[in-house]
Amino acid sequence: MLEKLFNLKGKTVIVTGGSRGIGETMVKALSEVGANVVVASRNIERCKDVVSSIEENGGNALAIELDVGSEESAKEMVQQTLDHFGSIDVLVNNAGISPFMSAIEKTKPSGFDKIMNINLRGALLCAQAVSEHMISKKSGKIINISSSSAAVPVKGIGVYAVSKTALIQLTKTLAFEWGKYNINVNSIAPGFMDAGVADLVQDLDGFFDDILHRTPLGRTGKATELIGTLLLLTSDASSYITGQTIFIDGGAGNC
Ligand SMILES: NC(=O)c1ccc[n+]([C@@H]2O[C@H](COP(=O)([O-])OP(=O)(O)OC[C@H]3O[C@@H](n4cnc5c(N)ncnc54)[C@H](OP(=O)(O)O)[C@@H]3O)[C@@H](O)[C@H]2O)c1
């Protein structure tokens, strides 16, 4: 029974932003437990490199060029996935950006639009793009990658935090509206991880001290520490969980 609960063999999982950082860690882990994975991002060469490394380890993977800022691109990703694997079981909305640090009073409207366009609108477009297929087969799972900064304000990344908070509300809204189609929608909210967008962060105005001071476990996280929850939310083990956000942040968002 336990093996069946967490079994992803033959399931197809799309990970947007699977080309590097947290997304790359996720696609490799999902492949290790038997899922067919789609590695999608703007940099198709980098996606192909990740696919090659998965295939070298015996996995099934497909690289797709995707810009989550484009509705057409999101639809095309879904069509290519269906043409190749025949079905989509899980969408992980992981693509995200945190392109600058700025005090809120100095943040430009163009910066606000850029972040919202990818982190929030991009997740909605990809969810809408998979919805027709998931609704017609009356099953599916969507996992949105939010952030611990959705729970508590963090200096210098205010607009990013707002986008990730809105993503949690999008998660609840999709869960509420699509529950009747047997589609589970949940979020994972990582804290400060040792990968990806975190590399761009500068120690502005005591940023690191501030975060570590309010993290009970007293350290940053590793991308691999997201995998247990990812496997829970992608597998049958979470069949009665929807609309939830699981914080994987050493306690920073709740203390
Ligand atoms: N690292 C952390 O500490 C942390 C903490 C909390 C939440 N998160 C969230 O975790 C997710 C992954 O972050 P990361 O740290 O792994 O960042 P990362 O290394 O910068 O990776 C971001 C990924 O998103 C893709 N991407 C960016 N813009 C895109 C677009 N327009 N269309 C399609 N793909 C796009 C990138 O690929 P291309 O450039 O090839 O498009 C890349 O694969 C993000 O949503 C981030 O907000 C990260």
The ligand as a MOL file (V3000), in Angstrom:
LIG
                    3D

  0  0  0     0  0            999 V3000
M  V30 BEGIN CTAB
M  V30 COUNTS 48 52 0 0 0
M  V30 BEGIN ATOM
M  V30 1 N 15.8740 30.0420 -3.9120 0
M  V30 2 C 15.1250 30.4650 -2.9180 0
M  V30 3 O 15.6240 30.7980 -1.8310 0
M  V30 4 C 13.6270 30.5200 -3.0500 0
M  V30 5 C 12.8810 30.7890 -1.8980 0
M  V30 6 C 11.4950 30.8510 -1.9960 0
M  V30 7 C 10.8730 30.6390 -3.2170 0
M  V30 8 N 11.6310 30.3900 -4.3240 0 CHG=1
M  V30 9 C 10.9250 30.1840 -5.5840 0
M  V30 10 O 11.3360 28.9630 -6.1570 0
M  V30 11 C 11.1980 29.0370 -7.5840 0
M  V30 12 C 12.5160 28.6250 -8.2350 0
M  V30 13 O 13.4870 29.5600 -7.8190 0
M  V30 14 P 15.0580 29.3020 -7.9360 0
M  V30 15 O 15.6280 29.8120 -6.6800 0
M  V30 16 O 15.3440 27.9180 -8.3450 0 CHG=-1
M  V30 17 O 15.3980 30.3500 -9.0870 0
M  V30 18 P 16.3060 30.2530 -10.4140 0
M  V30 19 O 17.4760 29.3810 -10.2110 0
M  V30 20 O 16.5130 31.6650 -10.8220 0
M  V30 21 O 15.3530 29.5170 -11.4370 0
M  V30 22 C 14.2540 30.1640 -11.9660 0
M  V30 23 C 13.7040 29.2850 -13.0610 0
M  V30 24 O 12.5770 29.9650 -13.6340 0
M  V30 25 C 12.7730 29.9950 -15.0490 0
M  V30 26 N 12.1050 31.1750 -15.5860 0
M  V30 27 C 12.3110 32.4730 -15.2730 0
M  V30 28 N 11.5270 33.2580 -16.0290 0
M  V30 29 C 10.8200 32.4340 -16.8200 0
M  V30 30 C 9.8530 32.6330 -17.8320 0
M  V30 31 N 9.4540 33.8730 -18.2060 0
M  V30 32 N 9.3110 31.5590 -18.4410 0
M  V30 33 C 9.7030 30.3000 -18.1040 0
M  V30 34 N 10.6200 30.0400 -17.1780 0
M  V30 35 C 11.1710 31.1030 -16.5460 0
M  V30 36 C 14.2780 30.0040 -15.2490 0
M  V30 37 O 14.6650 29.4850 -16.5120 0
M  V30 38 P 15.0010 30.3780 -17.8090 0
M  V30 39 O 15.8410 31.5180 -17.3610 0
M  V30 40 O 15.6650 29.4330 -18.7400 0
M  V30 41 O 13.6690 30.8240 -18.3510 0
M  V30 42 C 14.7120 29.0390 -14.1680 0
M  V30 43 O 14.5980 27.7120 -14.6060 0
M  V30 44 C 10.7940 30.4820 -7.8990 0
M  V30 45 O 9.4120 30.5640 -8.0690 0
M  V30 46 C 11.2230 31.2280 -6.6510 0
M  V30 47 O 10.4880 32.4090 -6.4610 0
M  V30 48 C 12.9970 30.3130 -4.2740 0
M  V30 END ATOM
M  V30 BEGIN BOND
M  V30 1 1 1 2
M  V30 2 2 2 3
M  V30 3 1 2 4
M  V30 4 1 4 5
M  V30 5 2 4 48
M  V30 6 2 5 6
M  V30 7 1 6 7
M  V30 8 2 7 8
M  V30 9 1 8 9
M  V30 10 1 8 48
M  V30 11 1 9 10
M  V30 12 1 9 46
M  V30 13 1 10 11
M  V30 14 1 11 12
M  V30 15 1 11 44
M  V30 16 1 12 13
M  V30 17 1 13 14
M  V30 18 2 14 15
M  V30 19 1 14 16
M  V30 20 1 14 17
M  V30 21 1 17 18
M  V30 22 2 18 19
M  V30 23 1 18 20
M  V30 24 1 18 21
M  V30 25 1 21 22
M  V30 26 1 22 23
M  V30 27 1 23 24
M  V30 28 1 23 42
M  V30 29 1 24 25
M  V30 30 1 25 26
M  V30 31 1 25 36
M  V30 32 1 26 27
M  V30 33 1 26 35
M  V30 34 2 27 28
M  V30 35 1 28 29
M  V30 36 1 29 30
M  V30 37 2 29 35
M  V30 38 1 30 31
M  V30 39 2 30 32
M  V30 40 1 32 33
M  V30 41 2 33 34
M  V30 42 1 34 35
M  V30 43 1 36 37
M  V30 44 1 36 42
M  V30 45 1 37 38
M  V30 46 2 38 39
M  V30 47 1 38 40
M  V30 48 1 38 41
M  V30 49 1 42 43
M  V30 50 1 44 45
M  V30 51 1 44 46
M  V30 52 1 46 47
M  V30 END BOND
M  V30 END CTAB
M  END
